Amino acid sequence: MLQSSLITKSKQKPSPIYRLILLIGIGCWIWLFRYAWLITTTHNSQLLGISSIEPAYRYLWNPQIENHSSVNDANIFQQAISSALSIDFNTQAVHYSLNPHKQLPIASLTKIMTAAVTLDHSSLNTSITVPPEATELPPDSSIMGVTPTEIYSVEELLYGLLLPSGNDAAKTLAIGLAGTEDQFVYWMNRKAKSLGLNNTHFANASGLDSSNNYSTAYDLAILSHYVLTRYPVVNQIVASRQYEIPHTENHKYLFFGNFNDLMLAYEGIDGVKPGNTEEAGSCLIATATKNNRRIIAIVLGATYRNLAAIKLLDLGFEEM
């Protein structure tokens, strides 16, 4: 009888309370595993200079170039130009495109990615000491004007990077945050990959001519939209006409204007970055806002970048 009773009890189903406790326990273990995986992934992503949300970005802002009828119509510029693109910043409507996926040198347009990676790895009030290498530049380099051993905040260096297009600011940020410029460039390329910029590669933080420093008008449009949307301070900086850094015990007084002289020639200009080297020619990422509409124009390999950008912006604002 005792053996039969034991057999009968062993065949009884677990009580509802027992099953509930078991399910809660399993659920907790699953949640803890997912949380640990997320933390590990996010930490590794930050070390690599990327964010865990970035791989989806190209699906959120992905203008359909192939559906636009003006592809490869270069006659409107009346000058030599390698690539051009005009897109509505908000609706993604394409107003003009010329060789949008052609890989080309991009000069100082590179610094848009430099700014993004900088903000991924620092705060605006992070202090950085200018290393000796920061001033070891080609003789025709555009500079912010820093001196080795001076100390600047990241915010001050970003203004020096994006307004006067300081190559010294770029190297200061790169070495100051990553230890070496090569490591910083590695972060830049990892971030480009995470954003889906498949036709983009960086060789330095400044945009100096190199066969391994290139992008396309399309990739630059996506990068610019991402940076201006994700990092409000960059929007603020590129829309500024000038900036002043007061003298302190850590550094000298500096004053510089925005190299984007299209601000003086076109109403509503609020960004972004000009560039020029022997190989890249005259380049420009320009944005303008009128009547709550913002147009982004990309010009690569032009003779007169401002004239080309004006035409691209006009095309955008004419299409309502």
C-alpha positions in Angstrom: 0.0 0.0 0.0 2.8 2.4 0.9 4.6 1.7 -2.4 1.3 2.2 -4.4 0.7 5.5 -2.5 4.2 6.8 -3.4 3.7 5.8 -7.1 0.4 7.6 -7.2 1.9 10.8 -5.6 4.8 10.8 -8.1 2.4 10.8 -11.0 0.5 13.8 -9.7 0.9 17.0 -11.8 2.7 20.0 -10.2 0.3 22.4 -8.6 -0.6 25.7 -10.4 1.4 27.7 -7.9 4.5 25.6 -8.5 4.2 26.0 -12.2 3.8 29.7 -11.9 6.9 30.0 -9.7 8.8 27.9 -12.3 7.7 30.1 -15.2 8.7 33.3 -13.3 12.1 31.8 -12.5 12.7 30.9 -16.2 11.5 34.3 -17.3 13.9 36.0 -14.9 16.9 34.0 -16.2 16.0 34.8 -19.8 15.7 38.5 -18.9 19.0 38.5 -17.0 20.7 36.8 -20.0 19.3 39.4 -22.5 20.3 42.2 -20.2 23.8 41.0 -19.9 24.0 40.5 -23.6 22.8 44.0 -24.2 25.2 45.6 -21.8 28.1 43.6 -23.3 27.1 44.6 -26.8 26.7 48.2 -26.0 30.0 48.4 -24.1 31.8 46.7 -27.0 30.1 49.0 -29.5 31.2 52.1 -27.5 34.8 50.8 -27.4 34.6 50.4 -31.2 33.2 53.8 -31.7 29.7 52.7 -32.8 26.2 52.7 -31.3 24.0 49.7 -31.1 21.1 51.6 -32.7 23.1 52.7 -35.8 22.8 49.7 -38.0 19.0 50.5 -38.5 19.7 54.2 -39.3 20.1 53.7 -43.1 16.6 52.3 -43.1 15.2 55.3 -41.4 16.7 57.9 -43.8 17.2 56.3 -47.2 16.5 58.6 -50.1 15.6 56.6 -53.3 18.1 58.0 -55.8 17.3 55.5 -58.5 13.7 56.8 -58.9 14.8 60.3 -59.8 14.7 61.4 -63.4 17.5 63.9 -63.5 20.3 61.3 -62.8 23.5 62.1 -64.6 22.2 65.4 -66.1 25.3 67.6 -65.6 24.4 70.4 -68.0 22.7 72.6 -65.4 26.0 73.6 -63.7 27.9 75.0 -66.7 31.2 73.9 -65.1 33.2 70.8 -64.5 31.7 68.8 -61.5 32.2 65.2 -60.5 29.1 64.5 -58.3 26.1 66.4 -57.0 23.0 65.7 -54.9 20.0 67.7 -53.7 17.6 66.1 -51.2 14.8 67.4 -48.9 16.2 67.0 -45.3 12.8 65.9 -43.9 10.8 64.2 -46.7 13.9 62.5 -48.4 12.6 63.7 -51.8 15.5 63.8 -54.3 15.6 67.0 -56.4 18.8 66.3 -58.4 21.5 63.7 -58.6 24.7 63.3 -60.6 27.0 60.3 -60.0 25.6 59.9 -56.4 27.4 56.6 -55.8 30.8 57.5 -57.4 33.7 57.1 -54.9 35.6 60.4 -54.8 38.1 62.2 -52.5 36.2 64.4 -50.0 38.9 66.7 -48.5 37.7 68.3 -45.2 34.2 66.9 -45.5 35.9 64.1 -43.6 35.6 66.2 -40.5 31.9 65.6 -40.2 32.7 62.0 -39.2 35.6 63.3 -37.0 33.1 65.4 -35.0 30.6 62.4 -34.7 33.3 60.0 -33.4 34.6 62.7 -31.0 31.1 63.1 -29.5 30.8 59.3 -29.1 33.9 59.2 -27.0 33.7 62.4 -24.9 31.6 65.2 -23.5 31.7 68.8 -24.5 33.6 69.8 -21.3 36.2 67.1 -21.7 39.7 68.7 -21.5 42.3 67.7 -24.1 46.0 68.7 -24.1 47.3 69.6 -27.6 50.0 67.0 -28.5 53.1 67.9 -30.5 51.9 65.9 -33.5 48.9 68.3 -33.8 51.0 71.0 -35.4 53.0 68.7 -37.7 51.0 69.4 -40.8 51.5 70.1 -44.5 52.4 73.8 -45.1 49.0 74.6 -46.8 46.9 73.2 -44.0 43.9 75.1 -42.6 44.3 75.4 -38.9 42.6 76.4 -35.7 45.8 77.9 -34.3 46.5 75.7 -31.2 49.9 75.3 -29.7 51.3 72.1 -28.1 50.7 71.7 -24.3 47.7 74.1 -24.4 44.5 72.6 -23.0 41.1 73.1 -24.7 37.7 71.7 -24.1 36.1 69.3 -26.7 33.6 72.0 -27.5 36.2 74.6 -28.3 38.1 72.1 -30.4 34.9 71.2 -32.3 34.4 74.8 -33.2 38.0 74.9 -34.4 37.4 71.7 -36.4 34.3 72.8 -38.2 34.5 76.5 -38.6 38.1 77.2 -39.8 38.5 73.5 -40.7 41.4 73.1 -38.4 43.6 70.1 -39.2 45.4 70.8 -35.9 42.0 70.5 -34.1 41.3 67.2 -35.9 44.7 65.7 -34.8 44.3 67.0 -31.3 40.9 65.4 -30.9 42.0 62.1 -32.5 45.2 61.7 -30.5 43.7 63.1 -27.3 40.8 60.7 -27.3 42.2 57.6 -29.0 45.9 57.8 -28.1 46.8 57.7 -31.8 45.3 59.0 -35.0 45.3 55.5 -36.5 43.1 54.2 -33.6 40.7 57.1 -34.1 40.5 56.5 -37.8 39.7 52.9 -37.0 36.7 54.1 -35.0 35.7 56.4 -37.9 35.6 53.4 -40.3 33.8 51.2 -37.8 31.1 53.9 -37.5 30.9 54.3 -41.3 30.3 50.6 -41.5 27.7 50.7 -38.8 25.8 53.4 -40.6 25.8 51.4 -43.9 28.2 53.8 -45.7 29.5 51.1 -47.9 31.3 53.4 -50.3 33.1 55.4 -47.7 36.6 54.9 -46.1 38.8 57.2 -44.0 42.6 57.4 -43.9 43.0 60.3 -41.5 40.9 62.6 -39.3 41.5 65.7 -41.4 40.7 64.7 -44.9 44.2 65.1 -46.3 44.6 63.6 -49.8 44.9 59.8 -49.7 43.8 57.0 -52.0 42.1 55.5 -49.0 40.1 58.6 -48.0 37.0 58.7 -50.0 33.2 58.7 -50.0 30.2 59.4 -52.3 27.6 62.2 -52.4 24.9 59.7 -51.3 26.9 58.4 -48.3 27.8 62.0 -47.3 24.1 62.9 -47.4 23.3 60.1 -45.1 26.2 60.9 -42.8 25.3 64.6 -42.7 21.6 63.9 -41.9 22.7 61.5 -39.2 25.2 63.8 -37.5 22.9 66.9 -37.7 20.0 64.9 -36.3 21.9 62.9 -33.7 24.3 65.6 -32.3 22.5 69.0 -31.9 25.7 70.7 -31.0 27.0 70.1 -34.5 23.9 71.8 -35.9 24.7 74.8 -33.6 28.3 74.9 -34.6 28.0 74.7 -38.4 25.3 77.4 -38.3 27.6 79.8 -36.5 29.3 82.6 -38.5 32.2 83.1 -36.0 33.4 81.9 -32.7 35.6 83.4 -29.9 37.7 81.5 -27.4 38.7 83.7 -24.4 42.2 83.7 -23.1 42.7 81.5 -20.0 45.6 80.1 -18.0 45.4 77.0 -20.2 45.4 78.6 -23.7 45.6 81.8 -25.7 42.8 83.9 -27.1 41.4 82.7 -30.5 38.9 84.1 -32.9 37.8 82.6 -36.2 35.1 82.7 -38.8 33.2 80.1 -40.6 34.9 79.0 -43.8 31.5 78.3 -45.4 31.3 81.5 -47.3 28.0 80.5 -48.9 26.5 82.0 -45.8 27.2 85.4 -47.3 25.7 84.6 -50.6 22.5 82.6 -50.0 19.6 83.2 -47.7 18.9 80.6 -45.0 22.3 78.8 -45.0 22.7 76.9 -41.8 25.5 74.4 -42.6 27.5 72.4 -43.1 31.1 72.1 -44.3 33.3 73.1 -47.3 36.5 71.3 -48.3 39.3 71.7 -50.8 42.4 69.8 -51.8 44.3 69.2 -55.0 42.9 65.8 -55.5 39.3 66.5 -54.3 38.9 69.8 -55.9 36.3 72.1 -54.5 33.7 70.3 -52.3 30.8 71.3 -50.1 28.0 70.0 -48.0 25.4 72.8 -47.7 22.1 73.0 -45.9 19.6 75.8 -46.1 16.2 76.3 -44.4 13.3 78.4 -45.8 9.6 78.3 -44.7 10.3 75.3 -42.5 11.8 73.3 -45.3 15.5 72.3 -45.2 17.4 71.2 -48.3 20.8 69.4 -48.2 23.1 69.8 -51.2 26.3 67.9 -51.8 29.0 69.0 -54.3 32.1 67.0 -55.0 34.9 67.8 -57.5 33.6 71.1 -58.6 35.4 74.2 -60.0 33.0 76.6 -58.2 31.3 74.8 -55.4 29.1 77.7 -54.3 27.6 78.2 -57.7 26.8 74.5 -57.9 25.4 74.5 -54.4 23.1 77.5 -55.1 21.7 75.7 -58.1 21.1 72.5 -56.1 19.4 74.4 -53.3 17.2 76.4 -55.7 16.1 73.2 -57.3 15.0 71.9 -53.9 13.1 75.0 -52.9 11.4 75.3 -56.3 9.8 71.8 -56.0 7.0 72.2 -53.5 
